[in-house]
Amino acid sequence: MKRFLLSALPLVISLLSFSALRAEDGSRLWLPSDTSVFKSLTLRLDNSMPADDGYRINGNVVTARTQQGLLYGRYAWLRGEQGESHPYFSLRILNHWDNLDGSIERGYAGPSIFWAEGVEGFPGGTSTITRYAEACASIGINGSVLNNVNASPKMLTRAYLLKVKTIADLLRPWGIKVYLSVNFGSPKALGATKTADPLDRNVQRWWQRKAQEIYKLIPDFGGFLVKANSEGQPGPFDYGRSHADGANMLADALKPFGGIVMWRSFVYGAKHKGEDRVMQAVSEFAGLDGQFRDNVILQSKNGPLDFQPREPYAPIFDQMKKTTQMAELQITQEYLGQGEHLAYLAPMWKEFFSFVAPSKLKGIAGVANVGLDRNWCGHHFAQANWYAFGRLAWNPALSSEEIAKEWLKQTFFYGEKSSEKTAAEANSSLFTLHSSLLSMMLRSREACVDYMMPLGLHHIFKFDHHMGPEPDGFKADYPIEWCPVYYHKADKWGIGFNRSTHNTEMPGAENGTGATQQYREPYCKLYDSPSTCPEQYLLWFHHLPWTYRMLSGRTLWEELQFRYNRGVGEVEDFVRIWQEARPYIDAQRWQEVDAKLQTHLRDAREWRDVCLKYFGSFAEDSKSK
Ligand code: GCU
């Protein structure tokens, strides 16, 4: 009998999973479809717990010091957690790049859930906002910047602030504070002052009064996020003032109410025009270290350029020693296939944390991938990136694998009784399926690097929209930092951007920019020489001949071909894995992901073919020399 039960186990497990094949359109996310699952739980407040929103789970009893902790604990219990857990970062914030007309900058999942032309109502109703809040809270996110960093001054007008109050009231029960991106030129643009000079008394008074107005409506308002003097946005430089002058003026206005200023270091093309773009943040900010108020936080992207599939970490994290810092990660896949490619981003963010210790950061911000689409994120697997961001903000020590497993189970295998691996289950097709989906997710970001930009190549995207390859991209009337040819510098002698302290001994090659010197040791030295630079960053830091010998024994040109092909091969395998998953996945989501994977594969081949053809036109030429 026992033997029979054991041999029948895989079947039982499969049946359980089939019973979970209810119709799904992705709108449920990873959440339970009804809250009755929490009934069996006992919730207890306990003042002796550490003073944060952590929780302790013991069987079906959740204990926390705060109501918020109990809320987090309920969802953690649902994930199967036991024991005690506390949030690592105090700021766990989504940045929505939503415009007030309802469009979303770099959004690939439909229009905004917050905004539409005019200030009345919400495009998806208040229930969408509440469901969004629940999803955020379930993974510990505790802040939301409601509008684009390229902010409209209109955001601070009374009519819009009243709407922000409504949103804040909807998010508050879920422990989510609202923040706003502000346009530095707002008082002037709105006609209230003649200037936006941060040292002007009238300007300062305007911001102070604005802060008062906001806090009267929203007593727990979080603060401002600011993009200043970057990509055409106004800022303190317009008046001969520094970033510190600008940030401190806003910080002083918010200080009486406990608000913070998140001042972005994503700046280029203003003061240090002409300098290597990846160096400009350090050039602008290093000298200001120690000059910021204590409620200013410098927010920097993980890499020094702009959310490429792989970048070395941004050295500003090394340089600012007396300034509170937070990292900005991009959840929306602007440069990773947008709404079409399956790219699980936790491995990329973990890579960043391996260079920049989480202990150096006060928080992390994630540029959201949420829109009005039925499935919220455009691609069903893009939900995993929203999920992973929240989980890493709570605990950056979690592995990419742990997070992916949690997400898969709650999203696709919801209703399964157990994920424990028993001897019988190990042989079951369901277990194999879990492993292959997991492996697909874990390999997907590296695959993207391979078929888009192996060996440290970067920014060879089509202009403006950043989808697809354009290695020959050059427009005389565009800033050179937007042109692909500026980044790869391919010619018949070689390829890559020399950012070392050495000059390249090749005809026509540019001198090294010395960007390696912005890094702390040992990276400063390691990155400076091609022989010690990790190959994944080789062409980011060095300009090398096509015949350069790689660790594999291949020439640089052969290695590029190998990696582009490897990337495409990976996507072919993802397509195969998904075909095999068909019996276990509900029809709608299976078909939608399948359609996306077909596009993904077509795009990966396009990247490979276009790039190899273009680079090959130089590399093959060099061979015949
Ligand atoms: C990128 C992105 C822009 C965005 C900018 C920023 O350049 O393409 O859309 O505004 O980053 O982060 O400010």
Residues whose N, C-alpha, C, O or C-beta is under 5 A from the ligand:
A	BS01	GCU	E105 V149 F266
